[in-house]
Amino acid sequence: MKLPGDVPNVIILGMLRSGTSMTTGIFARKGFYTTGRLLTPDESNPKGYFEPLELIELNAQLLHQAGHPHHNTWRYEPVSPEAESALAVLEPDENCAAFLAKCEANSPFVWKDIRLCYTFPVWSKLLNLDHTRCILLRRDPEAIYRSMVRRHWAQPHHTLESVIKLRELHLDHAVRSLEAAGATWMEVQFEDYFADLEGVACKLSEFIGIPFRPEEVQVTRELNHDSIRDRGLDSMRRALSRPGLRGAKKVMKKVLPRTWREWAFPEQRLLRHERKERG
């Protein structure tokens, strides 16, 4: 689908497991350019992450230049105040400029990477902010933590309290960065996708300036790891993930009908479907 040239570019920000991939997918299906090679879908995101590998690497380099020692902003210790201050004054290099030029040649584009919560101040010096709309995703922090545990993303040092703090740090820095840059932005609550899909579609339509029908704002309820159904299945999944019982999951694949397995692990069915669609 070819979009009009006056449609703004879109940047998605937010903490991991907050619906950023789901939201970016809405724009990708609408025809927004997703920028070259993307992070490969897997059971954690069978519909796709929609994260350009080149953007991930550029953001990781910006973090490193600012003094953050890690490739991402959530897996290890938080980004320090010193690194935050360095990012505020860091100038984008020619690699950033070349990447943006490629995206602008295919405008409108959509970007998504959790690191943008911290690196947006650098990109804002290159972006045409009058032609850019930013969307910040929010989700209940306890639901984020449960999703991280479900997908085995939680590290030994991750507790509910630390994840709540990590979410606050990402969102607070994103808000400060958006405000400081004078960006046009709005918030979307993850839970609204399931409680008020028509309202979200209307909100996106008004903000971006093109119509989004509720059926275009696709959500896969089976992948909501905070549903009552999934909370009930979590104890079984956690048990099967223990070192001494991981072989049981392989036995289940051989013994139980696929329909039963994919009811308990819907991401397997969805990932299989996506791979079939891609050929």
Summary of the structure (lengths in Angstrom):
residues: 279
radius of gyration: 19.3
end to end distance: 20.8
largest distance: 58.3
contacts: 836
relative contact order: 0.16
helix: 56%
strand: 10%
